């Protein structure tokens, strides 16, 4: 076949290929199926090449045995607060109320460490948090957790055993599926927040030392992420953060994020600051609203009195709710094309 015919054949195959094959699939994993509930944080991203990433396991998974998780290649953690690292786990899917799901202790290891250990995942987070989670994984498996193997700066997934990215703020990690032409690039970016680990996840000696003053230790800086998928989608995962200038300079101008997953917790921002951050600083095509700290929906419908509803009225970008179990598909430009 000559070059012209080969090119025409490739163009035809791309034209007839299912659109979903080129999309990033995003599935929130919350406490109550079909709802966006107060404690919901966990989100799974699946690249068209098959790389699957869990972001902030938190309180709404039942542990590593949660059937909703499936295969995972990479585990992300924005910061070590209990509702993100997972000092508690969901008692059962749908347990408790949407405004306050029923949870059980996940100490001393955390849901993040349990999942990374069980899934043989790459632990991609700042070095301080990665070392802490790595030690928890070691306690579970009985083997030290090494730095992830790389060839030409790329880690092939799945990895043979849990590993640490050893990445710092501003650094990147590339996870590449077998036979894929390129990998998924994950960059750690700044967040304006705190990063104290729950006392229940510390050693007995540390709890005795710090507990009397009701303090804890910080595991380096809190973070967000920018994830560049192989279809061209660039997603900004805000983590818990107040408004800051790097949303414009780093996330928008440098990385050119087209999708934002915005945490709505009231301790770090307001409806108006969230709207300003999205409309004027990040300026994505779409925004997924997560981490609400309130029951946002009832029977799958947006509550008009919720903070999420107030923010949606202010957003210029297309808003989407992180409904548990609903898979959304995004194209390379940040547009939701299925499951919206």
Rosetta blueprint (number, residue, H / E / L):
1 X L
2 X L
3 X H
4 X H
5 X H
6 X H
7 X H
8 X H
9 X H
10 X H
11 X H
12 X H
13 X H
14 X H
15 X H
16 X H
17 X L
18 X L
19 X H
20 X H
21 X H
22 X H
23 X L
24 X E
25 X E
26 X E
27 X E
28 X E
29 X L
30 X L
31 X L
32 X L
33 X L
34 X L
35 X L
36 X L
37 X L
38 X L
39 X L
40 X L
41 X L
42 X L
43 X E
44 X E
45 X E
46 X E
47 X L
48 X L
49 X L
50 X L
51 X L
52 X E
53 X E
54 X E
55 X E
56 X L
57 X L
58 X L
59 X L
60 X L
61 X L
62 X L
63 X L
64 X L
65 X L
66 X L
67 X L
68 X L
69 X L
70 X L
71 X L
72 X L
73 X L
74 X E
75 X E
76 X E
77 X L
78 X L
79 X L
80 X L
81 X L
82 X H
83 X H
84 X H
85 X H
86 X L
87 X L
88 X E
89 X E
90 X E
91 X L
92 X L
93 X L
94 X L
95 X L
96 X E
97 X E
98 X L
99 X L
100 X E
101 X E
102 X L
103 X E
104 X E
105 X E
106 X L
107 X L
108 X L
109 X L
110 X L
111 X H
112 X H
113 X H
114 X H
115 X H
116 X H
117 X H
118 X H
119 X H
120 X L
121 X L
122 X E
123 X E
124 X E
125 X L
126 X E
127 X H
128 X H
129 X H
130 X H
131 X H
132 X H
133 X H
134 X H
135 X H
136 X H
137 X H
138 X H
139 X H
140 X H
141 X H
142 X L
143 X L
144 X L
145 X L
146 X E
147 X E
148 X L
149 X L
150 X L
151 X E
152 X L
153 X L
154 X E
155 X E
156 X E
157 X E
158 X L
159 X L
160 X L
161 X L
162 X L
163 X E
164 X E
165 X L
166 X L
167 X E
168 X L
169 X L
170 X L
171 X L
172 X E
173 X E
174 X E
175 X E
176 X E
177 X E
178 X L
179 X L
180 X L
181 X L
182 X L
183 X L
184 X E
185 X E
186 X E
187 X E
188 X E
189 X E
190 X E
191 X L
192 X L
193 X L
194 X L
195 X L
196 X E
197 X L
198 X L
199 X H
200 X H
201 X H
202 X L
203 X L
204 X H
205 X H
206 X H
207 X H
208 X H
209 X H
210 X H
211 X H
212 X H
213 X H
214 X L
215 X L
216 X L
217 X L
218 X E
219 X L
220 X L
221 X L
222 X L
223 X E
224 X E
225 X E
226 X E
227 X E
228 X E
229 X L
230 X L
231 X L
232 X L
233 X L
234 X E
235 X E
236 X E
237 X E
238 X L
239 X L
240 X L
241 X L
242 X L
243 X L
244 X L
245 X L
246 X H
247 X H
248 X H
249 X H
250 X H
251 X H
252 X H
253 X H
254 X H
255 X L
256 X L
257 X L
258 X L
259 X E
260 X E
261 X E
262 X E
263 X E
264 X L
265 X L
266 X L
267 X L
268 X L
269 X L
270 X L
271 X H
272 X H
273 X H
274 X H
275 X H
276 X H
277 X H
278 X H
279 X H
280 X H
281 X H
282 X H
283 X L
284 X L
285 X L
286 X E
287 X E
288 X E
289 X E
290 X E
291 X L
292 X L
293 X L
294 X L
295 X L
296 X L
297 X E
298 X E
299 X L
300 X L
301 X E
302 X E
303 X L
304 X L
305 X L
306 X L
307 X H
308 X H
309 X H
310 X H
311 X H
312 X H
313 X H
314 X H
315 X L
316 X L
317 X L
318 X E
319 X E
320 X E
321 X E
322 X L
323 X L
324 X L
325 X L
326 X L
327 X E
328 X E
329 X E
330 X E
331 X L
332 X L
333 X L
334 X L
335 X L
336 X E
337 X E
338 X E
339 X L
340 X L
